[in-house]
Amino acid sequence: MIPRTMERATQFDPSTRSKISQGQSPSILAQGLSHYFGVGELKKQVLFDNNLTVWPGEIIIMTGPSGSGKTTLLTLLGALRSVQEGSLEVLGESLVGAKPRAMEQFRRKVGFIFQAHNLFESLTAIQNVRMALELCYPDLSAQEQQDRAERILVSVGLDNRMHHRPKQLSGGQKQRVAIARGLVHEPKLVLADEPTAALDEHSGRTVVELFQKLARELQTTIVIVTHDNRILDVADRILTLVDGSIRSDALVKEAAIITQMLAKCPVFERVTPRTLTRVADEFTIEHVAAGQQIIRQGDQGDRFYLIRQGRVSVRRSQPEQETTQQEIVQLSQGDFFGEMALLSGQPRNASVWALEPCLLYWLNQERFQTALADTVSMEAEVREAYFDRQ
């Protein structure tokens, strides 16, 4: 389904059209997903009517305060809990009403990495990793299992600890064994709960590079619950849960593009990057066909536009020649229009027509004014930056 006009711009990747046209299906499609713990008077809702679409090859970082429902959502995606309310399709399979046996079979397609290492104390590192291959690919030869287990342990820097048991490993080394076990069978979906929390910067970077390699080469979808800001750069999207609801689902690359476009606009020249990022999240998508009029001269201004794709013509008519319009300028990707009427409160002084199919991002008048009012002093930005370090 192509995104509707009223979706936020930071949730939309223009390449989604290509994925749809190629017949690609989402890895994760959740609609109206809710969940409860307990029964009767003790029943408590922990997830509230969540919608989520994730495509193959995307890396999603899920964040939010403790108790916001992140781990619960993760376990639903991995069929570790049954769906109670709403719909959920993962890797092309509906998990609604799935029987225990079907859920068990599904879990073999998923790579799980949790904070609790859950390693078998009686097995060596390489034996713990090989277990995942034995479960997922029982027909694989013993030699191939051994080779693949060795390769993944080398890739996480444990080539000299392969034959050590968990009690002989540090916390960070145990975590790397758990990560190797979750990735060795090259799953199409990886679900990771704080995978780098126990790792130093170098080891954490090695792990996220492995994630990126899987996503890029095998189109593996990766969902990471984390508070580790060292790995935010790996994310294609950042998902924020608050009180059991997805409050923000921002496509990082698209948000950065919008922020860069805004930075070139004189209206926002005194707005810092931090504030521009907040503004970017307020933009809405509009698809415009070639030949369509976007703005009519003389109308009251109600939107500010950024051109994400396509080309438009700005035209103006003179009072004595209202039926004849003269082109003033053509605008294309990265340009903006519509701000003057919002700033002056006067009617539009020109018309704008789409010369070709366009993808536009816009703010309505209220959000535009709020964005300008949200301009904060440099001192306030410095205070906020220092607070974020806590």
FINUKE-555776 format. One record per residue: residue number from 1; y, z, x of N, C-alpha, C in turn. Coordinates in steps of 0.001 Angstrom, whole numbers, plus 500000, padded with zeros to 6 digits. Layout:
// FINUKE-555776
    n     n.y     n.z     n.x    ca.y    ca.z    ca.x     c.y     c.z     c.x
  NUM       Y       Z       X       Y       Z       X       Y       Z       X
...
//
This chain:
// FINUKE-555776
    n     n.y     n.z     n.x    ca.y    ca.z    ca.x     c.y     c.z     c.x
    1  498796  500000  500847  500000  500000  500000  501245  500000  500876
    2  502120  499028  500735  503331  498962  501532  504294  500043  501077
    3  504920  500774  502044  505781  501894  501700  506847  501523  500669
    4  507123  502422  499744  508106  502192  498698  509508  502426  499241
    5  510474  501933  498492  511861  502021  498922  512295  503463  499151
    6  511794  504400  498369  512304  505765  498446  511626  506613  499503
    7  510836  506036  500388  510241  506811  501452  511236  506985  502591
    8  511056  508061  503354  511948  508299  504473  511675  507321  505606
    9  512749  506945  506289  512617  505970  507365  511778  506503  508511
   10  511874  507806  508794  511131  508362  509923  509650  508512  509629
   11  509235  508172  508401  507815  508199  508069  507206  506803  508103
   12  508033  505803  508366  507563  504425  508233  507576  503708  509565
   13  506427  503166  509944  506298  502330  511126  506285  500877  510663
   14  507234  500030  511106  507222  498629  510684  505899  497919  510957
   15  505124  498401  511931  503833  497777  512224  502801  498058  511138
   16  503129  498944  510183  502209  499220  509080  501894  497943  508299
   17  502879  497078  508137  502652  495813  507446  501556  495010  508146
   18  501599  495006  509476  500593  494267  510245  499210  494864  510031
   19  499135  496200  510012  497850  496866  509805  497274  496515  508442
   20  498149  496490  507435  497701  496172  506082  497245  494720  505993
   21  498035  493819  506592  497697  492396  506525  496396  492090  507249
   22  496049  492891  508249  494804  492698  508980  493617  493367  508284
   23  493869  493958  507125  492802  494589  506365  492398  495948  506901
   24  493252  496547  507727  492926  497846  508301  493125  498946  507266
   25  492209  499893  507232  492290  501009  506293  492714  502276  507027
   26  493380  503205  506329  493762  504464  506972  492534  505252  507425
   27  492677  505972  508514  491620  506892  508942  491570  508108  508028
   28  492751  508519  507590  492872  509691  506708  493773  509323  505544
   29  493312  509575  504341  494123  509353  503148  493923  510544  502218
   30  494919  511415  502178  494862  512612  501326  495944  512510  500259
   31  495581  512845  499025  496537  512809  497917  496351  514052  497047
   32  497463  514761  496843  497426  515955  496000  496470  517017  496502
   33  496347  517162  497816  495353  518071  498392  495846  519519  498335
   34  495101  520332  497600  495396  521763  497488  494129  522552  497828
   35  494315  523807  498193  493146  524626  498536  493448  526094  498248
   36  492379  526827  497930  492491  528242  497546  491450  529057  498296
   37  491795  530306  498552  490831  531277  499071  490642  532371  498025
   38  489426  532897  497939  489140  533969  497009  488894  533467  495597
   39  488538  534404  494726  488275  534075  493322  488915  535142  492434
   40  489053  534788  491163  489583  535750  490192  490967  536236  490548
   41  491155  537545  490439  492469  538126  490718  492843  538023  492186
   42  491846  537835  493052  492105  537740  494489  492340  536302  494942
   43  492274  535360  494016  492445  533950  494376  493872  533697  494868
   44  493968  533034  496012  495272  532776  496617  495344  531317  497063
   45  496403  530629  496671  496573  529230  497068  497171  529165  498470
   46  496554  528339  499338  497023  528236  500720  497513  526829  501078
   47  497112  525815  500305  497640  524463  500470  498143  523967  499117
   48  499284  523281  499125  499931  522899  497873  500223  521395  497830
   49  499421  520653  497082  499731  519273  496700  500205  518411  497885
   50  499378  518325  498916  499753  517602  500125  499265  516162  500114
   51  500129  515255  500566  499807  513843  500708  499936  513460  502183
   52  498980  512686  502663  498988  512329  504087  498220  511036  504296
   53  498832  510102  505034  498167  508870  505427  498264  508742  506941
   54  497121  508590  507603  497070  508461  509061  496255  507218  509408
   55  496761  506418  510332  496121  505159  510699  495309  505292  511978
   56  494321  504424  512181  493546  504431  513425  494465  504320  514641
   57  494159  505105  515654  494927  505051  516891  496153  505931  516920
   58  496470  506603  515822  497640  507481  515800  497288  508863  516350
   59  498234  509441  517067  498111  510826  517534  499128  511663  516755
   60  498617  512595  515982  499447  513445  515125  499470  514852  515701
   61  500654  515384  515895  500780  516796  516258  501225  517554  515017
   62  500444  518572  514670  500724  519392  513487  501247  520745  513950
   63  502406  521100  513436  503010  522354  513832  503503  523110  512612
   64  503965  524326  512833  504423  525167  511732  504115  526614  512036
   65  504714  527538  511304  504494  528968  511559  503061  529390  511289
   66  502658  530506  511854  501326  531059  511612  501142  531312  510120
   67  499961  530979  509612  499668  531181  508205  500174  530083  507295
   68  500650  528966  507875  501218  527895  507045  500157  526940  506504
   69  498899  527083  506943  497828  526250  506420  497339  525160  507353
   70  497790  525175  508602  497433  524116  509549  495929  524054  509793
   71  495335  525192  510115  493898  525213  510418  493082  524906  509167
   72  493531  525384  508024  492824  525070  506768  492806  523564  506531
   73  493946  522920  506715  494011  521462  506544  493103  520769  507545
   74  493099  521249  508775  492257  520655  509814  490781  520746  509444
   75  490364  521894  508917  488954  522060  508564  488557  521225  507349
   76  489494  520964  506459  489211  520055  505343  489022  518627  505845
   77  489866  518215  506771  489756  516864  507334  488428  516662  508047
   78  487893  517746  508619  486641  517651  509362  485412  518011  508557
   79  485555  518163  507247  484435  518502  506351  483782  519826  506734
   80  484576  520735  507271  484087  522086  507522  484292  522961  506289
   81  485128  522490  505374  485309  523113  504064  485251  522017  503017
   82  484829  522398  501826  484752  521437  500724  486117  521250  500080
   83  486397  520027  499651  487643  519733  498937  487578  520369  497555
   84  488593  521134  497205  488639  521795  495904  489498  521044  494894
   85  490614  520512  495375  491569  519886  494453  492296  518754  495168
   86  492371  517595  494491  492990  516428  495097  491934  515475  495614
   87  492377  514424  496305  491444  513459  496870  491595  513408  498381
   88  490491  513112  499071  490503  513050  500526  489466  512049  501003
   89  489946  510997  501665  489071  510023  502308  489328  510065  503809
   90  488242  510213  504569  488349  510266  506021  487328  509303  506619
   91  487793  508439  507497  486940  507426  508128  486183  506608  507081
   92  486876  506329  505979  486296  505489  504940  485356  506189  503993
   93  485178  507500  504135  484272  508247  503263  485058  509242  502407
   94  484729  509294  501126  485328  510295  500253  484620  511630  500478
   95  485414  512668  500709  484842  513998  500926  484887  514845  499660
   96  485389  514278  498573  485420  515013  497315  484011  515065  496733
   97  483547  516275  496476  482214  516453  495888  481076  516139  496837
   98  481355  516030  498131  480308  515708  499102  479273  516828  499179
   99  478011  516464  499233  476921  517430  499352  476857  517976  500788
  100  476285  519174  500952  476201  519764  502287  475570  518851  503323
  101  474520  518130  502955  473847  517239  503904  474774  516100  504319
  102  475506  515549  503356  476439  514463  503656  477577  514961  504543
  103  478042  516182  504287  479112  516748  505116  478627  516974  506541
  104  477379  517403  506678  476811  517604  508009  476727  516285  508777
  105  476292  515240  508099  476198  513926  508738  477592  513416  509114
  106  478562  513647  508247  479928  513199  508525  480482  513889  509765
  107  480225  515191  509895  480786  515950  511018  480340  515408  512368
  108  479228  514699  512402  478763  514136  513671  479641  512985  514143
  109  480478  512466  513260  481402  511393  513633  482715  511934  514203
  110  482884  513244  514122  484158  513871  514457  484030  514646  515759
  111  485092  514636  516553  485155  515479  517742  485974  516719  517429
  112  485345  517888  517523  486021  519149  517220  486356  519882  518513
  113  487591  520349  518611  488011  521163  519751  488789  522344  519188
  114  488217  523537  519307  488864  524725  518764  489168  525730  519868
  115  490058  526688  519551  490439  527698  520533  489237  528516  520989
  116  488382  528902  520042  487137  529590  520402  486201  528538  520986
  117  485818  528718  522229  485087  527667  522940  483732  527387  522310
  118  483084  528449  521778  481771  528305  521141  480753  527616  522052
  119  480783  527973  523327  479803  527426  524266  478546  528282  524241
  120  477413  527644  524478  476157  528385  524584  476074  529015  525968
  121  476012  530349  525982  476060  531080  527242  474857  530792  528138
  122  473738  530412  527531  472528  530175  528320  472475  528772  528922
  123  473439  527914  528527  473445  526532  529011  474568  526312  530021
  124  474338  525389  530950  475375  525027  531905  476437  524173  531213
  125  477524  523899  531925  478597  523076  531362  478071  521713  530938
  126  477287  521082  531799  476816  519742  531472  475794  519773  530332
  127  475041  520833  530230  474090  520951  529121  474814  521169  527799
  128  475896  521944  527831  476707  522125  526626  477287  520793  526153
  129  477732  519984  527090  478315  518687  526740  477244  517736  526227
  130  476081  517748  526864  475000  516854  526458  474514  517130  525039
  131  474676  518354  524582  474243  518699  523232  474922  517822  522180
  132  476211  517524  522398  476941  516682  521442  476328  515290  521391
  133  475915  514768  522545  475298  513438  522583  473918  513453  521934
  134  473184  514525  522136  471846  514622  521547  471907  514675  520030
  135  472962  515325  519510  473125  515403  518054  473597  514077  517465
  136  474533  513431  518151  475159  512217  517607  474375  510951  517936
  137  473749  510923  519109  473012  509733  519541  471630  510129  520059
  138  470764  510553  519153  469432  511018  519587  468602  509926  520267
  139  468929  508672  520027  468159  507579  520630  468651  507207  522027
  140  469737  507808  522451  470268  507534  523779  469325  508098  524839
  141  469085  507356  525887  468164  507818  526932  468715  509052  527613
  142  467828  509840  528175  468227  511065  528866  469167  510752  530022
  143  468901  509654  530722  469743  509279  531853  471153  508905  531404
  144  471240  508153  530281  472548  507771  529771  473313  508997  529275
  145  472612  509932  528640  473257  511172  528224  473811  511917  529437
  146  473008  511999  530478  473427  512686  531699  474641  511996  532317
  147  474608  510685  532393  475709  509939  533015  477009  510115  532236
  148  476919  510018  530917  478128  510138  530106  478696  511548  530177
  149  477823  512546  530180  478273  513935  530287  478950  514176  531635
  150  478384  513608  532684  478984  513766  534015  480359  513111  534071
  151  480468  511920  533506  481747  511188  533561  482864  511950  532847
  152  482550  512496  531675  483601  513179  530930  483997  514494  531615
  153  483041  515166  532245  483369  516404  532960  484198  516115  534211
  154  483917  515020  534869  484736  514611  536011  486159  514307  535542
  155  486278  513665  534398  487599  513276  533899  488465  514470  533537
  156  487847  515627  533220  488639  516834  532926  488690  517772  534137
  157  488275  517272  535306  488406  518034  536550  487364  519099  536773
  158  486171  518925  536196  485120  519929  536350  483918  519380  537117
  159  484138  518425  538006  483031  517841  538756  482315  518871  539622
  160  483011  519929  540031  482370  520958  540860  481944  522189  540051
  161  481947  522053  538719  481531  523180  537871  480499  522751  536825
  162  479935  521583  536993  479021  521041  535978  477814  521926  535719
  163  477327  522580  536756  476079  523328  536639  476310  524839  536575
  164  477544  525203  536242  477870  526617  536060  477748  526966  534580
  165  477301  528199  534329  477237  528690  532954  478598  529277  532557
  166  478863  529416  531253  480177  529879  530793  480664  531168  531448
  167  479750  532130  531709  480198  533397  532306  480707  533212  533727
  168  480403  532056  534332  480869  531751  535682  482154  530919  535678
  169  482682  530672  534497  483872  529836  534370  485063  530647  533889
  170  486256  530225  534277  487482  530858  533779  487739  530397  532350
  171  488708  531036  531691  489038  530649  530327  489471  529195  530226
  172  490290  528751  531172  490737  527370  531167  489601  526389  531410
  173  488663  526768  532286  487511  525899  532554  486600  525810  531335
  174  486412  526929  530640  485621  526898  529403  486265  525967  528377
  175  487595  526032  528295  488284  525174  527343  488090  523702  527691
  176  488080  523393  528971  487887  521999  529377  486458  521527  529086
  177  485494  522430  529188  484126  522076  528797  484081  521776  527300
  178  484760  522619  526511  484789  522410  525055  485470  521085  524710
  179  486515  520743  525448  487203  519471  525225  486279  518303  525582
  180  485596  518414  526709  484653  517363  527117  483562  517188  526070
  181  483065  518285  525539  482028  518215  524506  482547  517537  523237
  182  483826  517779  522907  484398  517183  521701  484697  515700  521833
  183  484782  515207  523074  485168  513809  523292  484041  512928  523812
  184  482953  513525  524281  481933  512760  525006  481284  511679  524149
  185  481163  511895  522836  480511  510891  521991  481501  509859  521436
  186  482722  509864  522000  483747  508876  521648  483933  508765  520131
  187  484306  509877  519494  484442  509888  518033  485635  509067  517582
  188  485610  508636  516327  486730  507919  515739  487809  508857  515208
  189  487486  510154  515159  488450  511161  514739  488262  512397  515595
  190  489351  512879  516182  489335  514119  516964  490252  515122  516274
  191  489735  516323  516016  490507  517408  515420  490570  518543  516436
  192  491769  518876  516876  491926  519845  517962  492884  520954  517555
  193  492449  522188  517712  493262  523361  517378  493662  524049  518676
  194  494938  523918  519054  495477  524486  520297  494607  524123  521503
  195  494350  522850  521753  493436  522469  522827  493962  522754  524229
  196  495293  522863  524388  495846  523062  525730  496405  524459  525945
  197  496194  525349  524978  496809  526683  525056  496376  527450  526296
  198  495115  527294  526713  494596  528058  527848  494673  527278  529158
  199  495332  526115  529136  495336  525250  530316  496677  525292  531039
  200  496621  525127  532367  497855  524997  533130  498444  523608  532877
  201  499628  523378  533389  500332  522127  533078  499546  520903  533526
  202  498963  520951  534717  498217  519799  535234  496992  519506  534379
  203  496225  520547  534056  495020  520359  533240  495384  519887  531841
  204  496457  520453  531279  496894  520041  529952  497296  518581  529922
  205  497968  518139  530988  498378  516735  531058  497166  515821  531169
  206  496154  516258  531936  494917  515472  532058  494261  515286  530695
  207  494243  516352  529903  493606  516304  528586  494352  515363  527651
  208  495680  515469  527600  496416  514617  526665  496350  513145  527098
  209  496214  512894  528389  496032  511512  528842  494678  510974  528376
  210  493678  511856  528321  492382  511456  527755  492534  511114  526275
  211  493289  511933  525551  493555  511662  524145  494208  510284  523984
  212  495214  510024  524804  495921  508748  524714  494993  507579  525014
  213  494099  507755  525966  493156  506692  526328  492226  506382  525154
  214  491729  507430  524500  490869  507233  523330  491618  506522  522209
  215  492841  506968  521969  493632  506371  520886  493928  504905  521176
  216  494263  504611  522417  494658  503249  522781  493454  502302  522843
  217  492376  502737  523481  491251  501837  523732  490238  501796  522598
  218  490046  502920  521909  489020  502975  520859  489613  503141  519463
  219  490947  503171  519379  491616  503370  518088  491183  504674  517424
  220  490926  505679  518251  490576  507006  517745  491814  507677  517156
  221  491654  508274  515994  492721  509068  515383  492599  510500  515886
  222  493718  511076  516310  493688  512417  516890  494715  513293  516180
  223  494253  514414  515654  495128  515381  514986  495077  516675  515783
  224  496224  517107  516269  496305  518277  517145  497192  519337  516498
  225  496634  520520  516300  497448  521673  515908  497883  522367  517191
  226  499176  522511  517378  499634  523113  518633  501033  523698  518499
  227  501318  524672  519359  502670  525181  519561  503108  524895  521000
  228  502339  524072  521708  502587  523773  523115  503582  522617  523215
  229  504849  522939  523496  505864  521885  523546  505750  521006  524776
  230  504828  521346  525691  504626  520496  526871  503955  519180  526519
  231  503302  519111  525359  502546  517903  525031  503150  517136  523851
  232  504368  517492  523461  504985  516818  522320  505170  515327  522569
  233  505305  514955  523850  505558  513547  524160  504369  512650  523845
  234  503192  513239  523638  502007  512434  523334  501971  511999  521870
  235  502785  512636  521035  502681  512441  519584  503305  511135  519116
  236  502584  510437  518244  503179  509330  517494  503948  509876  516300
  237  503424  510944  515700  504076  511591  514567  503976  513097  514722
  238  504979  513792  514210  504962  515255  514190  504988  515704  512740
  239  503951  516452  512367  503752  516925  511002  504053  518416  510968
  240  504942  518828  510083  505303  520246  509999  504849  520822  508665
  241  504031  521883  508732  503589  522589  507538  504341  523905  507414
  242  504807  524188  506212  505460  525472  505920  504935  525954  504579
  243  504392  527164  504565  503886  527763  503325  502928  526846  502577
  244  502048  526189  503339  501002  525378  502728  501405  523989  502297
  245  502630  523573  502621  503104  522250  502222  503605  521474  503433
  246  503362  520168  503419  503897  519312  504469  505393  519131  504200
  247  506204  519767  505024  507655  519713  504824  508279  518526  505555
  248  507664  518105  506643  508207  517002  507420  507063  516225  508036
  249  507176  514896  507991  506187  514016  508600  506974  512915  509289
  250  507332  513145  510548  508261  512264  511245  507544  511404  512275
  251  507785  510096  512185  507290  509161  513176  508238  509243  514369
  252  507745  509756  515479  508611  510083  516610  509336  508843  517137
  253  508604  507741  517327  509215  506537  517875  510313  506019  516955
  254  510042  506031  515642  511031  505518  514693  512247  506434  514629
  255  512022  507746  514692  513144  508686  514693  514025  508464  515922
  256  513384  508189  517069  514153  507932  518293  514970  506650  518160
  257  514383  505614  517546  515096  504353  517357  516322  504558  516459
  258  516129  505279  515354  517250  505541  514442  518339  506339  515151
  259  517928  507336  515932  518891  508163  516661  519706  507320  517632
  260  519046  506388  518333  519753  505510  519262  520720  504587  518523
  261  520309  504100  517355  521191  503251  516556  522425  504032  516101
  262  522216  505262  515664  523334  506087  515209  524305  506393  516352
  263  523744  506588  517556  524583  506935  518709  525584  505823  519034
  264  525277  504575  518612  526167  503442  518869  527243  503303  517798
  265  527130  504090  516749  528077  503997  515630  529255  504945  515869
  266  530500  504426  515900  531666  505294  516166  531763  506486  515230
  267  531270  506345  514012  531347  507444  513047  530616  508683  513579
  268  529542  508455  514338  528724  509569  514809  528887  509834  516303
  269  529989  509334  516898  530128  509421  518347  530262  510863  518856
  270  530680  511781  517996  530844  513173  518431  529654  514038  518033
  271  528626  513400  517527  527434  514132  517100  526431  514144  518244
  272  525887  515312  518553  524946  515430  519668  523574  514883  519282
  273  522730  514541  520269  521387  514019  519971  520571  514933  519065
  274  520708  516237  519224  519952  517166  518389  520320  516983  516915
  275  521625  516879  516643  522079  516709  515271  521750  515311  514758
  276  521851  514289  515622  521492  512932  515222  520040  512854  514782
  277  519179  513624  515435  517767  513637  515060  517594  514176  513653
  278  518363  515210  513308  518309  515745  511945  518794  514691  510944
  279  519854  513986  511313  520395  512950  510433  519361  511834  510237
  280  518682  511454  511321  517689  510375  511252  516634  510658  510192
  281  516295  511917  510022  515240  512279  509082  515688  512155  507629
  282  516983  511894  507405  517512  511781  506049  517565  510333  505554
  283  517303  509373  506441  517412  507968  506043  516245  507543  505154
  284  516538  506581  504278  515572  506043  503328  515378  504553  503600
  285  514176  504041  503292  513830  502643  503553  514199  501758  502368
  286  514628  500546  502694  514781  499525  501649  514379  498170  502217
  287  513496  497457  501522  513123  496089  501885  513971  495137  501048
  288  514622  494177  501700  515524  493255  501021  515056  491820  501273
  289  514970  491031  500221  514537  489640  500340  515682  488752  500821
  290  515335  487651  501447  516348  486682  501884  517146  486196  500676
  291  518478  486125  500822  519337  485669  499737  519795  486765  498801
  292  519295  487973  498979  519660  489081  498085  521006  489679  498499
  293  521825  490014  497505  523098  490669  497781  522865  492170  497923
  294  523367  492715  499003  523158  494141  499301  524364  494961  498867
  295  525550  494445  499164  526806  495102  498796  527706  494076  498118
  296  528398  494507  497056  529315  493623  496331  530754  494078  496569
  297  531593  493148  496999  533005  493458  497206  533623  493984  495909
  298  534393  495073  496032  535053  495662  494873  534287  496812  494258
  299  532966  496915  494545  532188  498041  494023  532529  499316  494787
  300  532262  500452  494160  532474  501725  494820  531362  501939  495845
  301  531738  502378  497031  530739  502567  498085  529831  503754  497820
  302  528526  503568  497984  527606  504683  497760  526513  504791  498821
  303  526498  503853  499826  525458  503922  500856  525990  503457  502214
  304  525434  504055  503258  525660  503630  504639  524349  503034  505143
  305  524420  501842  505769  523208  501104  506137  523058  500940  507646
  306  521799  500993  508102  521413  500557  509437  520436  499393  509277
  307  520548  498391  510130  519633  497246  510072  518507  497473  511070
  308  517303  497679  510542  516125  497868  511409  515504  496532  511777
  309  515452  495613  510819  514940  494271  511062  515708  493286  510189
  310  515909  492060  510686  516543  491022  509882  517998  490784  510242
  311  518662  489957  509424  520034  489513  509693  520792  489400  508371
  312  522052  489858  508380  522869  489817  507164  524198  489131  507455
  313  524852  488673  506380  526161  488033  506467  527180  488887  505711
  314  528269  489215  506391  529368  489963  505765  530431  488948  505344
  315  530755  488915  504063  531669  487906  503518  532778  488574  502703
  316  533955  487932  502718  535091  488493  501986  535804  487382  501226
  317  536218  487693  500007  537000  486750  499206  538428  487267  499082
  318  539396  486337  498960  540802  486693  498765  541072  486843  497261
  319  542040  487672  496885  542316  487890  495449  542528  486598  494672
  320  543177  485614  495311  543451  484374  494600  542256  483421  494618
  321  541199  483761  495382  540018  482907  495468  538752  483756  495341
  322  538636  484436  494229  537559  485396  494068  536175  484751  494069
  323  536112  483475  493718  534798  482813  493660  534382  482245  495010
  324  535300  482233  495970  534990  481690  497298  535000  482806  498323
  325  533910  482940  499049  533820  483986  500063  533712  483361  501457
  326  534435  483948  502387  534408  483478  503768  533618  484460  504623
  327  532727  483923  505448  531935  484805  506312  532817  485384  507406
  328  532733  486709  507553  533498  487413  508589  532654  487577  509845
  329  531405  487975  509648  530528  488247  510789  529086  488278  510307
  330  528161  488025  511217  526744  488233  510957  526288  489448  511749
  331  525459  490266  511115  524937  491476  511746  523420  491388  511815
  332  522838  492034  512823  521380  491982  512985  520857  493335  513432
  333  519630  493353  513917  518942  494607  514253  519805  495509  515136
  334  519937  496768  514728  520713  497741  515476  522140  497881  514989
  335  522607  496932  514167  523963  497020  513622  523987  497881  512359
  336  525186  498182  511905  525364  499046  510733  526497  498507  509881
  337  526542  498933  508616  527639  498545  507733  527698  499504  506552
  338  528827  499470  505838  528987  500279  504631  529700  501595  504833
  339  530085  501902  506084  530671  503225  506331  532120  503343  505891
  340  532878  502220  505904  534313  502302  505649  534617  502808  504239
  341  533888  502289  503247  534139  502728  501866  533800  504202  501682
  342  532776  504675  502393  532399  506083  502274  533435  506983  502934
  343  534032  506510  504023  535039  507307  504721  536377  507312  503982
  344  536752  506157  503406  538072  506038  502776  538081  506397  501290
  345  536907  506297  500666  536842  506516  499226  537319  505317  498430
  346  537660  504224  499128  538129  503009  498475  536948  502090  498139
  347  537137  501124  497210  536062  500181  496888  535669  499347  498112
  348  534499  498750  498052  534016  497896  499138  534997  496752  499377
  349  535314  496484  500648  536271  495424  500970  535590  494121  501368
  350  534251  494076  501263  533516  492849  501576  532150  492914  500906
  351  531509  491752  500819  530146  491676  500311  529188  491476  501483
  352  527944  491876  501301  526923  491697  502337  525700  491048  501705
  353  525227  489950  502335  524068  489208  501846  523002  489165  502931
  354  521747  489230  502506  520633  489106  503453  520390  487634  503758
  355  520447  487260  505032  520186  485884  505439  518698  485616  505607
  356  517917  486685  505766  516468  486605  505929  515884  487929  505452
  357  514571  488016  505298  514009  489305  504875  514452  490426  505815
  358  514913  491505  505250  515482  492604  506037  514781  493927  505733
  359  514711  494749  506751  514297  496137  506593  515524  496980  506914
  360  516031  497680  505907  517246  498476  506047  516934  499961  505900
  361  517674  500780  506625  517628  502234  506459  518990  502654  505927
  362  518997  503526  504917  520287  503918  504357  520373  505402  504041
  363  521622  505880  504045  521978  507223  503581  522853  507066  502352
  364  522608  507862  501311  523536  507821  500184  524812  508582  500546
  365  525796  508505  499682  527112  509070  499997  527050  510564  500282
  366  526285  511271  499471  526202  512728  499651  525593  513081  500999
  367  524493  512397  501358  523848  512684  502634  524712  512248  503810
  368  525435  511144  503628  526342  510678  504679  527414  511725  504964
  369  528037  512234  503902  529085  513241  504075  528520  514531  504665
  370  527316  514887  504220  526685  516090  504760  526385  515922  506240
  371  525946  514727  506615  525637  514454  508020  526876  514606  508885
  372  528006  514085  508398  529244  514225  509163  529683  515682  509238
  373  529515  516397  508140  529907  517807  508112  529003  518646  509006
  374  527811  518112  509292  526841  518848  510100  527141  518757  511583
  375  528192  518021  511940  528594  517945  513336  528946  519347  513808
  376  528280  519782  514866  528494  521148  515352  529153  521109  516719
  377  529703  522239  517108  530369  522313  518398  529348  522330  519529
  378  529805  521952  520714  528914  521971  521879  528427  523389  522146
  379  529266  524378  521899  528857  525764  522117  527683  526120  521218
  380  527755  525679  519960  526659  525968  519034  525389  525270  519483
  381  525511  524045  520000  524337  523326  520493  523709  524068  521674
  382  524550  524583  522581  524037  525314  523741  523311  526568  523292
  383  523899  527287  522333  523247  528491  521816  521882  528155  521225
  384  521820  527076  520449  520573  526691  519804  519531  526274  520838
  385  519991  525571  521876  519068  525141  522927  518454  526338  523632
  386  519291  527354  523921  518765  528558  524578  517828  529327  523672
  387  518152  529341  522375  517276  530024  521425  515885  529374  521398
  388  515859  528021  521481  514583  527295  521451  513701  527636  522641
  389  514291  528172  523713  513491  528512  524874  512684  529789  524694
  390  513025  530565  523673  512368  531860  523484  510901  531684  523125
//
